[in-house]
Amino acid sequence: MKVRRSDRLIDMTRYLLERPHTLIPLTFFSKRYESAKSSISEDLAIVRRTFAQRQTGILETVPGAAGGVRYIPIMGEDEAENFIAAMSKRLSETDRLLPGGYVYLSDLLGTPSVLRQIGRLIATQYREAHVDAVMTVATKGIPIAQSVSQYLNVPFVIVRRDSKITEGSTVSVNYVSGSSARIEKMELSKRSLPANSRVLIVDDFMKGGGTVNGMKALIDEFNAKMVGITVFAEGKFDGDRMVSEYTSLIRVDKVDTKANTLHATAGNFLDQNRQLLEVAGQ
């Protein structure tokens, strides 16, 4: 039975949103809705125009017999600036400062709407990086990695500091904690990451960069390639960080331990991705 255009558009949009970065042949939609390819092309033109107007994403067309359409999630410049400004304000709230200069983030990273925005924003930066896997360290970075992997439509892998029997055999590395200068260990299941994978590192918070540097070393052990590092927030750190090339959505620039207050502002994400965000917003 043929499907009406209004019904096709709703179902087609849902199908595309659930499968980002996946090439879908036009013949699939044609058979699914028992409609001519010309009708499907007209439907996709409507979806493409709406996605662009609402800055939902890019509907990319791949020509040829093996072609089709691919949905690329993006976030435009205005939405990115507004979101980062809102998060900076939330992080500047009183009583967020924890011992050691860390920041309480659990309420934000436990909010689905916030995680969706974080995932879409980071996925915008790496939409053309051909990421094969998103890596983070347990436990606070897991929701961020899951959100980013959803928008990039790739697996996420979890590095742990302690052994889990359910992980099977593992590869481990020793690393120096950037904030305490202690030698610590992290490990990853041998089955988690194929060789030559292109890996994106994400985390919730970074101070000295020791944990991120440890994940870089772990990627090397798997003969994989790191394509980037993005953290939700970077803390104030006196000294040289162990990583220099990274992006952060938020930066904690002022800390008053006596008054137990801090001030957060936009990190370097907007400046380093201005051109990408401008294109996404057009």
PyRosetta script that sets phi, psi and omega in degrees:
from pyrosetta import init, pose_from_sequence

init()
pose = pose_from_sequence("MKVRRSDRLIDMTRYLLERPHTLIPLTFFSKRYESAKSSISEDLAIVRRTFAQRQTGILETVPGAAGGVRYIPIMGEDEAENFIAAMSKRLSETDRLLPGGYVYLSDLLGTPSVLRQIGRLIATQYREAHVDAVMTVATKGIPIAQSVSQYLNVPFVIVRRDSKITEGSTVSVNYVSGSSARIEKMELSKRSLPANSRVLIVDDFMKGGGTVNGMKALIDEFNAKMVGITVFAEGKFDGDRMVSEYTSLIRVDKVDTKANTLHATAGNFLDQNRQLLEVAGQ")
pose.set_psi(1, 130.1)
pose.set_omega(1, 179.2)
pose.set_phi(2, -67.9)
pose.set_psi(2, 148.8)
pose.set_omega(2, -177.5)
pose.set_phi(3, -105.9)
pose.set_psi(3, 137.4)
pose.set_omega(3, 179.1)
pose.set_phi(4, -64.8)
pose.set_psi(4, 153.0)
pose.set_omega(4, -176.8)
pose.set_phi(5, -57.8)
pose.set_psi(5, -44.4)
pose.set_omega(5, -178.8)
pose.set_phi(6, -59.4)
pose.set_psi(6, -40.5)
pose.set_omega(6, 178.5)
pose.set_phi(7, -69.9)
pose.set_psi(7, -39.0)
pose.set_omega(7, 178.2)
pose.set_phi(8, -60.6)
pose.set_psi(8, -45.0)
pose.set_omega(8, -176.5)
pose.set_phi(9, -62.2)
pose.set_psi(9, -40.6)
pose.set_omega(9, 179.5)
pose.set_phi(10, -65.6)
pose.set_psi(10, -49.0)
pose.set_omega(10, -177.6)
pose.set_phi(11, -68.7)
pose.set_psi(11, -38.7)
pose.set_omega(11, 179.6)
pose.set_phi(12, -63.6)
pose.set_psi(12, -42.9)
pose.set_omega(12, 178.9)
pose.set_phi(13, -63.1)
pose.set_psi(13, -45.4)
pose.set_omega(13, 177.8)
pose.set_phi(14, -59.9)
pose.set_psi(14, -44.0)
pose.set_omega(14, -178.2)
pose.set_phi(15, -61.7)
pose.set_psi(15, -42.8)
pose.set_omega(15, -179.7)
pose.set_phi(16, -67.6)
pose.set_psi(16, -43.8)
pose.set_omega(16, -178.5)
pose.set_phi(17, -62.7)
pose.set_psi(17, -31.6)
pose.set_omega(17, -179.0)
pose.set_phi(18, -81.1)
pose.set_psi(18, -8.6)
pose.set_omega(18, -176.5)
pose.set_phi(19, -133.3)
pose.set_psi(19, 61.6)
pose.set_omega(19, -179.9)
pose.set_phi(20, -63.5)
pose.set_psi(20, 150.3)
pose.set_omega(20, 176.8)
pose.set_phi(21, 59.8)
pose.set_psi(21, 24.1)
pose.set_omega(21, 179.0)
pose.set_phi(22, -114.2)
pose.set_psi(22, 126.3)
pose.set_omega(22, 179.5)
pose.set_phi(23, -78.5)
pose.set_psi(23, 121.7)
pose.set_omega(23, -177.4)
pose.set_phi(24, -117.1)
pose.set_psi(24, 118.4)
pose.set_omega(24, -179.4)
pose.set_phi(25, -64.8)
pose.set_psi(25, 146.9)
pose.set_omega(25, 176.7)
pose.set_phi(26, -63.3)
pose.set_psi(26, -29.6)
pose.set_omega(26, 179.3)
pose.set_phi(27, -63.1)
pose.set_psi(27, -29.4)
pose.set_omega(27, 178.2)
pose.set_phi(28, -62.4)
pose.set_psi(28, -49.2)
pose.set_omega(28, 179.5)
pose.set_phi(29, -66.6)
pose.set_psi(29, -36.0)
pose.set_omega(29, -179.7)
pose.set_phi(30, -61.8)
pose.set_psi(30, -43.7)
pose.set_omega(30, 178.5)
pose.set_phi(31, -72.6)
pose.set_psi(31, -37.1)
pose.set_omega(31, -177.2)
pose.set_phi(32, -62.2)
pose.set_psi(32, -38.8)
pose.set_omega(32, -175.7)
pose.set_phi(33, -108.6)
pose.set_psi(33, 3.4)
pose.set_omega(33, -179.3)
pose.set_phi(34, 52.1)
pose.set_psi(34, 50.0)
pose.set_omega(34, -177.5)
pose.set_phi(35, -129.7)
pose.set_psi(35, 156.1)
pose.set_omega(35, 179.1)
pose.set_phi(36, -68.2)
pose.set_psi(36, 152.9)
pose.set_omega(36, 179.2)
pose.set_phi(37, -60.4)
pose.set_psi(37, -33.3)
pose.set_omega(37, 179.2)
pose.set_phi(38, -62.8)
pose.set_psi(38, -38.8)
pose.set_omega(38, 177.8)
pose.set_phi(39, -68.3)
pose.set_psi(39, -39.9)
pose.set_omega(39, 178.4)
pose.set_phi(40, -63.7)
pose.set_psi(40, -40.6)
pose.set_omega(40, 178.7)
pose.set_phi(41, -62.3)
pose.set_psi(41, -39.2)
pose.set_omega(41, 177.5)
pose.set_phi(42, -65.9)
pose.set_psi(42, -40.6)
pose.set_omega(42, 177.7)
pose.set_phi(43, -61.3)
pose.set_psi(43, -45.8)
pose.set_omega(43, -178.1)
pose.set_phi(44, -65.3)
pose.set_psi(44, -31.7)
pose.set_omega(44, 176.8)
pose.set_phi(45, -64.3)
pose.set_psi(45, -37.8)
pose.set_omega(45, 177.4)
pose.set_phi(46, -66.4)
pose.set_psi(46, -45.4)
pose.set_omega(46, 179.3)
pose.set_phi(47, -62.8)
pose.set_psi(47, -43.5)
pose.set_omega(47, -179.7)
pose.set_phi(48, -60.1)
pose.set_psi(48, -45.2)
pose.set_omega(48, -179.2)
pose.set_phi(49, -64.8)
pose.set_psi(49, -41.8)
pose.set_omega(49, -179.9)
pose.set_phi(50, -67.2)
pose.set_psi(50, -43.2)
pose.set_omega(50, 177.2)
pose.set_phi(51, -58.1)
pose.set_psi(51, -42.4)
pose.set_omega(51, -178.4)
pose.set_phi(52, -68.3)
pose.set_psi(52, -43.1)
pose.set_omega(52, -178.9)
pose.set_phi(53, -64.6)
pose.set_psi(53, -39.0)
pose.set_omega(53, -177.7)
pose.set_phi(54, -91.6)
pose.set_psi(54, 0.8)
pose.set_omega(54, -177.7)
pose.set_phi(55, 54.9)
pose.set_psi(55, 38.1)
pose.set_omega(55, 176.8)
pose.set_phi(56, -78.2)
pose.set_psi(56, -34.3)
pose.set_omega(56, -178.8)
pose.set_phi(57, 165.2)
pose.set_psi(57, -176.5)
pose.set_omega(57, -180.0)
pose.set_phi(58, -109.9)
pose.set_psi(58, 131.2)
pose.set_omega(58, 174.1)
pose.set_phi(59, -101.7)
pose.set_psi(59, 102.0)
pose.set_omega(59, -173.2)
pose.set_phi(60, -90.3)
pose.set_psi(60, 133.3)
pose.set_omega(60, 178.4)
pose.set_phi(61, -103.2)
pose.set_psi(61, 129.0)
pose.set_omega(61, 177.4)
pose.set_phi(62, -110.5)
pose.set_psi(62, 113.8)
pose.set_omega(62, -176.8)
pose.set_phi(63, -75.9)
pose.set_psi(63, 169.2)
pose.set_omega(63, 175.9)
pose.set_phi(64, 102.3)
pose.set_psi(64, 171.3)
pose.set_omega(64, -177.6)
pose.set_phi(65, -62.5)
pose.set_psi(65, -34.0)
pose.set_omega(65, -179.3)
pose.set_phi(66, -95.8)
pose.set_psi(66, 13.9)
pose.set_omega(66, -175.7)
pose.set_phi(67, -87.0)
pose.set_psi(67, -166.3)
pose.set_omega(67, -178.7)
pose.set_phi(68, 163.4)
pose.set_psi(68, -149.3)
pose.set_omega(68, 178.7)
pose.set_phi(69, -125.0)
pose.set_psi(69, 151.6)
pose.set_omega(69, -178.6)
pose.set_phi(70, -139.3)
pose.set_psi(70, 129.0)
pose.set_omega(70, 178.0)
pose.set_phi(71, -90.9)
pose.set_psi(71, 124.5)
pose.set_omega(71, 179.0)
pose.set_phi(72, -113.7)
pose.set_psi(72, 109.5)
pose.set_omega(72, 178.5)
pose.set_phi(73, -66.3)
pose.set_psi(73, 138.8)
pose.set_omega(73, 177.5)
pose.set_phi(74, -143.6)
pose.set_psi(74, 164.3)
pose.set_omega(74, 171.4)
pose.set_phi(75, -130.2)
pose.set_psi(75, 131.1)
pose.set_omega(75, -179.3)
pose.set_phi(76, -76.7)
pose.set_psi(76, 169.0)
pose.set_omega(76, -174.5)
pose.set_phi(77, -62.0)
pose.set_psi(77, -45.9)
pose.set_omega(77, -177.7)
pose.set_phi(78, -62.5)
pose.set_psi(78, -45.8)
pose.set_omega(78, -179.7)
pose.set_phi(79, -64.7)
pose.set_psi(79, -39.2)
pose.set_omega(79, 179.0)
pose.set_phi(80, -63.6)
pose.set_psi(80, -45.0)
pose.set_omega(80, 179.9)
pose.set_phi(81, -63.4)
pose.set_psi(81, -42.2)
pose.set_omega(81, -179.6)
pose.set_phi(82, -65.2)
pose.set_psi(82, -41.0)
pose.set_omega(82, -179.5)
pose.set_phi(83, -66.2)
pose.set_psi(83, -45.9)
pose.set_omega(83, -179.0)
pose.set_phi(84, -65.8)
pose.set_psi(84, -37.4)
pose.set_omega(84, 176.7)
pose.set_phi(85, -63.5)
pose.set_psi(85, -41.3)
pose.set_omega(85, 179.3)
pose.set_phi(86, -65.5)
pose.set_psi(86, -40.8)
pose.set_omega(86, 179.0)
pose.set_phi(87, -68.4)
pose.set_psi(87, -37.0)
pose.set_omega(87, 177.2)
pose.set_phi(88, -61.9)
pose.set_psi(88, -40.3)
pose.set_omega(88, 178.2)
pose.set_phi(89, -65.3)
pose.set_psi(89, -41.4)
pose.set_omega(89, 179.4)
pose.set_phi(90, -65.3)
pose.set_psi(90, -39.6)
pose.set_omega(90, -179.0)
pose.set_phi(91, -71.2)
pose.set_psi(91, -20.2)
pose.set_omega(91, 179.5)
pose.set_phi(92, -85.3)
pose.set_psi(92, 2.0)
pose.set_omega(92, 179.1)
pose.set_phi(93, -64.4)
pose.set_psi(93, 152.9)
pose.set_omega(93, -179.7)
pose.set_phi(94, -66.7)
pose.set_psi(94, 154.1)
pose.set_omega(94, 175.6)
pose.set_phi(95, 69.9)
pose.set_psi(95, 17.0)
pose.set_omega(95, 174.8)
pose.set_phi(96, -89.1)
pose.set_psi(96, -18.1)
pose.set_omega(96, -176.5)
pose.set_phi(97, -73.1)
pose.set_psi(97, 128.4)
pose.set_omega(97, 179.4)
pose.set_phi(98, -109.8)
pose.set_psi(98, 162.3)
pose.set_omega(98, 177.3)
pose.set_phi(99, -55.8)
pose.set_psi(99, 141.3)
pose.set_omega(99, 180.0)
pose.set_phi(100, 87.3)
pose.set_psi(100, 4.7)
pose.set_omega(100, 178.6)
pose.set_phi(101, 84.1)
pose.set_psi(101, 10.0)
pose.set_omega(101, 177.9)
pose.set_phi(102, -84.0)
pose.set_psi(102, 167.6)
pose.set_omega(102, -174.1)
pose.set_phi(103, -125.2)
pose.set_psi(103, 137.7)
pose.set_omega(103, 178.0)
pose.set_phi(104, -73.1)
pose.set_psi(104, 118.6)
pose.set_omega(104, -176.1)
pose.set_phi(105, -124.1)
pose.set_psi(105, -4.2)
pose.set_omega(105, -170.8)
pose.set_phi(106, -59.2)
pose.set_psi(106, -36.0)
pose.set_omega(106, -179.2)
pose.set_phi(107, -67.0)
pose.set_psi(107, -39.0)
pose.set_omega(107, 179.5)
pose.set_phi(108, -71.2)
pose.set_psi(108, -45.4)
pose.set_omega(108, -176.7)
pose.set_phi(109, -78.4)
pose.set_psi(109, 0.5)
pose.set_omega(109, 173.0)
pose.set_phi(110, -105.2)
pose.set_psi(110, 6.4)
pose.set_omega(110, -179.5)
pose.set_phi(111, -101.9)
pose.set_psi(111, 115.2)
pose.set_omega(111, -175.4)
pose.set_phi(112, -55.3)
pose.set_psi(112, -40.8)
pose.set_omega(112, -178.0)
pose.set_phi(113, -65.1)
pose.set_psi(113, -36.5)
pose.set_omega(113, 177.5)
pose.set_phi(114, -68.2)
pose.set_psi(114, -44.2)
pose.set_omega(114, -179.8)
pose.set_phi(115, -62.8)
pose.set_psi(115, -38.2)
pose.set_omega(115, 177.9)
pose.set_phi(116, -61.8)
pose.set_psi(116, -41.8)
pose.set_omega(116, 179.5)
pose.set_phi(117, -67.0)
pose.set_psi(117, -41.8)
pose.set_omega(117, 177.8)
pose.set_phi(118, -61.0)
pose.set_psi(118, -46.9)
pose.set_omega(118, -178.5)
pose.set_phi(119, -62.3)
pose.set_psi(119, -43.8)
pose.set_omega(119, -178.5)
pose.set_phi(120, -68.3)
pose.set_psi(120, -36.9)
pose.set_omega(120, -179.5)
pose.set_phi(121, -67.0)
pose.set_psi(121, -47.1)
pose.set_omega(121, 179.5)
pose.set_phi(122, -67.2)
pose.set_psi(122, -37.7)
pose.set_omega(122, 178.0)
pose.set_phi(123, -63.5)
pose.set_psi(123, -30.2)
pose.set_omega(123, 176.6)
pose.set_phi(124, -62.2)
pose.set_psi(124, -42.3)
pose.set_omega(124, -179.5)
pose.set_phi(125, -62.9)
pose.set_psi(125, -37.8)
pose.set_omega(125, -172.3)
pose.set_phi(126, -108.0)
pose.set_psi(126, 22.6)
pose.set_omega(126, -174.8)
pose.set_phi(127, -66.5)
pose.set_psi(127, -21.8)
pose.set_omega(127, 179.4)
pose.set_phi(128, -113.5)
pose.set_psi(128, 15.4)
pose.set_omega(128, -175.6)
pose.set_phi(129, -90.5)
pose.set_psi(129, -2.6)
pose.set_omega(129, 179.6)
pose.set_phi(130, 54.2)
pose.set_psi(130, 50.6)
pose.set_omega(130, -179.9)
pose.set_phi(131, -69.5)
pose.set_psi(131, 135.3)
pose.set_omega(131, 176.9)
pose.set_phi(132, -100.1)
pose.set_psi(132, -26.2)
pose.set_omega(132, -178.3)
pose.set_phi(133, -157.8)
pose.set_psi(133, 149.3)
pose.set_omega(133, 175.1)
pose.set_phi(134, -108.1)
pose.set_psi(134, 129.5)
pose.set_omega(134, -177.2)
pose.set_phi(135, -114.8)
pose.set_psi(135, 140.3)
pose.set_omega(135, 172.2)
pose.set_phi(136, -148.0)
pose.set_psi(136, 173.9)
pose.set_omega(136, 178.7)
pose.set_phi(137, -111.6)
pose.set_psi(137, 142.1)
pose.set_omega(137, 178.9)
pose.set_phi(138, -65.5)
pose.set_psi(138, 141.3)
pose.set_omega(138, 8.9)
pose.set_phi(139, -120.8)
pose.set_psi(139, -27.8)
pose.set_omega(139, -171.2)
pose.set_phi(140, -67.8)
pose.set_psi(140, -23.1)
pose.set_omega(140, -179.2)
pose.set_phi(141, -81.1)
pose.set_psi(141, -10.7)
pose.set_omega(141, -174.2)
pose.set_phi(142, -61.2)
pose.set_psi(142, -48.4)
pose.set_omega(142, -179.6)
pose.set_phi(143, -62.0)
pose.set_psi(143, -33.4)
pose.set_omega(143, 177.4)
pose.set_phi(144, -67.1)
pose.set_psi(144, -46.5)
pose.set_omega(144, 179.9)
pose.set_phi(145, -60.9)
pose.set_psi(145, -40.0)
pose.set_omega(145, -179.9)
pose.set_phi(146, -64.5)
pose.set_psi(146, -41.3)
pose.set_omega(146, -179.7)
pose.set_phi(147, -67.4)
pose.set_psi(147, -44.4)
pose.set_omega(147, 179.4)
pose.set_phi(148, -63.5)
pose.set_psi(148, -43.6)
pose.set_omega(148, -178.9)
pose.set_phi(149, -64.2)
pose.set_psi(149, -31.7)
pose.set_omega(149, 178.1)
pose.set_phi(150, -64.8)
pose.set_psi(150, -43.1)
pose.set_omega(150, -178.2)
pose.set_phi(151, -77.0)
pose.set_psi(151, -26.4)
pose.set_omega(151, 174.7)
pose.set_phi(152, -89.5)
pose.set_psi(152, -13.5)
pose.set_omega(152, -179.8)
pose.set_phi(153, 59.1)
pose.set_psi(153, 49.1)
pose.set_omega(153, 176.6)
pose.set_phi(154, -133.9)
pose.set_psi(154, 162.8)
pose.set_omega(154, 177.9)
pose.set_phi(155, -69.1)
pose.set_psi(155, 158.8)
pose.set_omega(155, 169.2)
pose.set_phi(156, -120.4)
pose.set_psi(156, 145.0)
pose.set_omega(156, -177.9)
pose.set_phi(157, -119.8)
pose.set_psi(157, 144.9)
pose.set_omega(157, -174.0)
pose.set_phi(158, -113.3)
pose.set_psi(158, 117.4)
pose.set_omega(158, 174.2)
pose.set_phi(159, -83.7)
pose.set_psi(159, 137.7)
pose.set_omega(159, -178.1)
pose.set_phi(160, -122.7)
pose.set_psi(160, 155.1)
pose.set_omega(160, 178.1)
pose.set_phi(161, -94.8)
pose.set_psi(161, -8.9)
pose.set_omega(161, 177.9)
pose.set_phi(162, -134.7)
pose.set_psi(162, 153.3)
pose.set_omega(162, -176.1)
pose.set_phi(163, -74.1)
pose.set_psi(163, 141.5)
pose.set_omega(163, 174.2)
pose.set_phi(164, -122.7)
pose.set_psi(164, 126.7)
pose.set_omega(164, -177.5)
pose.set_phi(165, -62.3)
pose.set_psi(165, -25.8)
pose.set_omega(165, -179.3)
pose.set_phi(166, -74.9)
pose.set_psi(166, -9.8)
pose.set_omega(166, -179.5)
pose.set_phi(167, -87.0)
pose.set_psi(167, -13.3)
pose.set_omega(167, -176.4)
pose.set_phi(168, 73.5)
pose.set_psi(168, -156.5)
pose.set_omega(168, 179.9)
pose.set_phi(169, -69.3)
pose.set_psi(169, 146.7)
pose.set_omega(169, -173.8)
pose.set_phi(170, -130.5)
pose.set_psi(170, 164.0)
pose.set_omega(170, 170.1)
pose.set_phi(171, -110.4)
pose.set_psi(171, 131.2)
pose.set_omega(171, -177.2)
pose.set_phi(172, -125.1)
pose.set_psi(172, 153.9)
pose.set_omega(172, 175.0)
pose.set_phi(173, -136.7)
pose.set_psi(173, 151.1)
pose.set_omega(173, 170.6)
pose.set_phi(174, -94.9)
pose.set_psi(174, 142.5)
pose.set_omega(174, 178.9)
pose.set_phi(175, -142.4)
pose.set_psi(175, 161.1)
pose.set_omega(175, -180.0)
pose.set_phi(176, -98.4)
pose.set_psi(176, 123.0)
pose.set_omega(176, 177.0)
pose.set_phi(177, -65.5)
pose.set_psi(177, 127.8)
pose.set_omega(177, -175.8)
pose.set_phi(178, -68.0)
pose.set_psi(178, -31.2)
pose.set_omega(178, -175.9)
pose.set_phi(179, -88.7)
pose.set_psi(179, -33.5)
pose.set_omega(179, -177.4)
pose.set_phi(180, -110.6)
pose.set_psi(180, -9.1)
pose.set_omega(180, 179.6)
pose.set_phi(181, 61.3)
pose.set_psi(181, 27.1)
pose.set_omega(181, 176.6)
pose.set_phi(182, -94.9)
pose.set_psi(182, 152.3)
pose.set_omega(182, 175.1)
pose.set_phi(183, -83.0)
pose.set_psi(183, 123.6)
pose.set_omega(183, 179.3)
pose.set_phi(184, -130.4)
pose.set_psi(184, 172.1)
pose.set_omega(184, -177.0)
pose.set_phi(185, -126.0)
pose.set_psi(185, 143.7)
pose.set_omega(185, 171.6)
pose.set_phi(186, -136.7)
pose.set_psi(186, 155.7)
pose.set_omega(186, -176.4)
pose.set_phi(187, -147.8)
pose.set_psi(187, 160.8)
pose.set_omega(187, -178.8)
pose.set_phi(188, -143.1)
pose.set_psi(188, 139.8)
pose.set_omega(188, 179.2)
pose.set_phi(189, -58.8)
pose.set_psi(189, 138.4)
pose.set_omega(189, 179.9)
pose.set_phi(190, -61.3)
pose.set_psi(190, -24.7)
pose.set_omega(190, -177.9)
pose.set_phi(191, -85.3)
pose.set_psi(191, -5.8)
pose.set_omega(191, -171.8)
pose.set_phi(192, -76.1)
pose.set_psi(192, -33.3)
pose.set_omega(192, -168.0)
pose.set_phi(193, -136.1)
pose.set_psi(193, 110.0)
pose.set_omega(193, 176.7)
pose.set_phi(194, -66.5)
pose.set_psi(194, 153.7)
pose.set_omega(194, 176.5)
pose.set_phi(195, -61.2)
pose.set_psi(195, 149.7)
pose.set_omega(195, 178.2)
pose.set_phi(196, 69.9)
pose.set_psi(196, 12.1)
pose.set_omega(196, 176.9)
pose.set_phi(197, -68.6)
pose.set_psi(197, 147.4)
pose.set_omega(197, 174.6)
pose.set_phi(198, -98.0)
pose.set_psi(198, 115.3)
pose.set_omega(198, -166.3)
pose.set_phi(199, -115.3)
pose.set_psi(199, 132.5)
pose.set_omega(199, 173.6)
pose.set_phi(200, -103.8)
pose.set_psi(200, 127.0)
pose.set_omega(200, 177.6)
pose.set_phi(201, -95.2)
pose.set_psi(201, 129.2)
pose.set_omega(201, 173.5)
pose.set_phi(202, -130.8)
pose.set_psi(202, 152.9)
pose.set_omega(202, 176.8)
pose.set_phi(203, -156.1)
pose.set_psi(203, 166.3)
pose.set_omega(203, -177.1)
pose.set_phi(204, -81.1)
pose.set_psi(204, -40.1)
pose.set_omega(204, -172.6)
pose.set_phi(205, -148.8)
pose.set_psi(205, 140.5)
pose.set_omega(205, 178.8)
pose.set_phi(206, -133.9)
pose.set_psi(206, 133.1)
pose.set_omega(206, 173.1)
pose.set_phi(207, -110.7)
pose.set_psi(207, -85.6)
pose.set_omega(207, -178.1)
pose.set_phi(208, -83.2)
pose.set_psi(208, -15.6)
pose.set_omega(208, 178.1)
pose.set_phi(209, 89.1)
pose.set_psi(209, 9.0)
pose.set_omega(209, -178.5)
pose.set_phi(210, -64.5)
pose.set_psi(210, -42.8)
pose.set_omega(210, -180.0)
pose.set_phi(211, -64.2)
pose.set_psi(211, -44.4)
pose.set_omega(211, 178.3)
pose.set_phi(212, -63.4)
pose.set_psi(212, -40.0)
pose.set_omega(212, 178.6)
pose.set_phi(213, -63.8)
pose.set_psi(213, -35.7)
pose.set_omega(213, 176.1)
pose.set_phi(214, -64.6)
pose.set_psi(214, -40.1)
pose.set_omega(214, 177.7)
pose.set_phi(215, -65.7)
pose.set_psi(215, -35.2)
pose.set_omega(215, 175.4)
pose.set_phi(216, -60.4)
pose.set_psi(216, -43.5)
pose.set_omega(216, 179.2)
pose.set_phi(217, -64.4)
pose.set_psi(217, -37.1)
pose.set_omega(217, 179.4)
pose.set_phi(218, -66.6)
pose.set_psi(218, -38.7)
pose.set_omega(218, 176.8)
pose.set_phi(219, -60.7)
pose.set_psi(219, -40.8)
pose.set_omega(219, 177.9)
pose.set_phi(220, -62.1)
pose.set_psi(220, -37.3)
pose.set_omega(220, -179.9)
pose.set_phi(221, -63.8)
pose.set_psi(221, -26.7)
pose.set_omega(221, 179.2)
pose.set_phi(222, -92.2)
pose.set_psi(222, 7.2)
pose.set_omega(222, -176.7)
pose.set_phi(223, 54.8)
pose.set_psi(223, 38.7)
pose.set_omega(223, 178.2)
pose.set_phi(224, -107.7)
pose.set_psi(224, 177.5)
pose.set_omega(224, -176.8)
pose.set_phi(225, -124.6)
pose.set_psi(225, 130.1)
pose.set_omega(225, 175.8)
pose.set_phi(226, -83.8)
pose.set_psi(226, 130.7)
pose.set_omega(226, -179.2)
pose.set_phi(227, -104.7)
pose.set_psi(227, -10.8)
pose.set_omega(227, 179.0)
pose.set_phi(228, 171.4)
pose.set_psi(228, 166.3)
pose.set_omega(228, 177.9)
pose.set_phi(229, -133.9)
pose.set_psi(229, 126.0)
pose.set_omega(229, 174.9)
pose.set_phi(230, -136.5)
pose.set_psi(230, 131.6)
pose.set_omega(230, 177.7)
pose.set_phi(231, -119.5)
pose.set_psi(231, 151.1)
pose.set_omega(231, 177.7)
pose.set_phi(232, -65.5)
pose.set_psi(232, -45.8)
pose.set_omega(232, -179.2)
pose.set_phi(233, -143.1)
pose.set_psi(233, 144.4)
pose.set_omega(233, 172.6)
pose.set_phi(234, -114.8)
pose.set_psi(234, 138.7)
pose.set_omega(234, -178.1)
pose.set_phi(235, -91.7)
pose.set_psi(235, 166.0)
pose.set_omega(235, 175.6)
pose.set_phi(236, -69.1)
pose.set_psi(236, 129.6)
pose.set_omega(236, -175.6)
pose.set_phi(237, -139.7)
pose.set_psi(237, 123.9)
pose.set_omega(237, 177.9)
pose.set_phi(238, -92.4)
pose.set_psi(238, 106.4)
pose.set_omega(238, -177.9)
pose.set_phi(239, 137.6)
pose.set_psi(239, -173.2)
pose.set_omega(239, -179.7)
pose.set_phi(240, -93.3)
pose.set_psi(240, 124.5)
pose.set_omega(240, 176.2)
pose.set_phi(241, -70.6)
pose.set_psi(241, 151.6)
pose.set_omega(241, -178.8)
pose.set_phi(242, -78.5)
pose.set_psi(242, -11.6)
pose.set_omega(242, 173.9)
pose.set_phi(243, -127.6)
pose.set_psi(243, 141.4)
pose.set_omega(243, -177.6)
pose.set_phi(244, -113.3)
pose.set_psi(244, -27.8)
pose.set_omega(244, -178.1)
pose.set_phi(245, -103.9)
pose.set_psi(245, 104.2)
pose.set_omega(245, -179.5)
pose.set_phi(246, -160.9)
pose.set_psi(246, 166.7)
pose.set_omega(246, 171.4)
pose.set_phi(247, -124.4)
pose.set_psi(247, 146.4)
pose.set_omega(247, 177.7)
pose.set_phi(248, -130.8)
pose.set_psi(248, 138.8)
pose.set_omega(248, 177.9)
pose.set_phi(249, -74.5)
pose.set_psi(249, -40.9)
pose.set_omega(249, -176.2)
pose.set_phi(250, -127.0)
pose.set_psi(250, 146.9)
pose.set_omega(250, 176.1)
pose.set_phi(251, -129.3)
pose.set_psi(251, 127.0)
pose.set_omega(251, 174.3)
pose.set_phi(252, -85.1)
pose.set_psi(252, 110.1)
pose.set_omega(252, -173.1)
pose.set_phi(253, -103.9)
pose.set_psi(253, -15.5)
pose.set_omega(253, 179.4)
pose.set_phi(254, -138.0)
pose.set_psi(254, 132.2)
pose.set_omega(254, 179.3)
pose.set_phi(255, -133.6)
pose.set_psi(255, 127.8)
pose.set_omega(255, 176.6)
pose.set_phi(256, -121.2)
pose.set_psi(256, 98.3)
pose.set_omega(256, -175.9)
pose.set_phi(257, -69.8)
pose.set_psi(257, -28.5)
pose.set_omega(257, 179.6)
pose.set_phi(258, -69.6)
pose.set_psi(258, -43.8)
pose.set_omega(258, 179.4)
pose.set_phi(259, -86.9)
pose.set_psi(259, -6.0)
pose.set_omega(259, -179.3)
pose.set_phi(260, 58.0)
pose.set_psi(260, 44.4)
pose.set_omega(260, 179.9)
pose.set_phi(261, -129.6)
pose.set_psi(261, 162.0)
pose.set_omega(261, 176.4)
pose.set_phi(262, -148.2)
pose.set_psi(262, 166.5)
pose.set_omega(262, 176.4)
pose.set_phi(263, -131.6)
pose.set_psi(263, 132.3)
pose.set_omega(263, -179.4)
pose.set_phi(264, -118.3)
pose.set_psi(264, 148.2)
pose.set_omega(264, 178.6)
pose.set_phi(265, -139.9)
pose.set_psi(265, 179.2)
pose.set_omega(265, 179.5)
pose.set_phi(266, -64.3)
pose.set_psi(266, 138.7)
pose.set_omega(266, 174.8)
pose.set_phi(267, -78.9)
pose.set_psi(267, -159.2)
pose.set_omega(267, -177.1)
pose.set_phi(268, -88.9)
pose.set_psi(268, 2.7)
pose.set_omega(268, -175.7)
pose.set_phi(269, -59.0)
pose.set_psi(269, -48.6)
pose.set_omega(269, -176.3)
pose.set_phi(270, -62.7)
pose.set_psi(270, -44.8)
pose.set_omega(270, -178.5)
pose.set_phi(271, -64.9)
pose.set_psi(271, -39.9)
pose.set_omega(271, -176.7)
pose.set_phi(272, -78.1)
pose.set_psi(272, -16.4)
pose.set_omega(272, -177.1)
pose.set_phi(273, -123.3)
pose.set_psi(273, 21.6)
pose.set_omega(273, -176.4)
pose.set_phi(274, -56.6)
pose.set_psi(274, -45.0)
pose.set_omega(274, -177.3)
pose.set_phi(275, -66.0)
pose.set_psi(275, -42.1)
pose.set_omega(275, 177.9)
pose.set_phi(276, -61.6)
pose.set_psi(276, -42.7)
pose.set_omega(276, -178.3)
pose.set_phi(277, -69.5)
pose.set_psi(277, -34.7)
pose.set_omega(277, 177.8)
pose.set_phi(278, -65.5)
pose.set_psi(278, -41.8)
pose.set_omega(278, 177.7)
pose.set_phi(279, -64.0)
pose.set_psi(279, -41.3)
pose.set_omega(279, -179.6)
pose.set_phi(280, -64.2)
pose.set_psi(280, -31.0)
pose.set_omega(280, -177.2)
pose.set_phi(281, -84.6)
pose.set_psi(281, -5.3)
pose.set_omega(281, -178.1)
pose.set_phi(282, -81.7)
pose.dump_pdb("model.pdb")
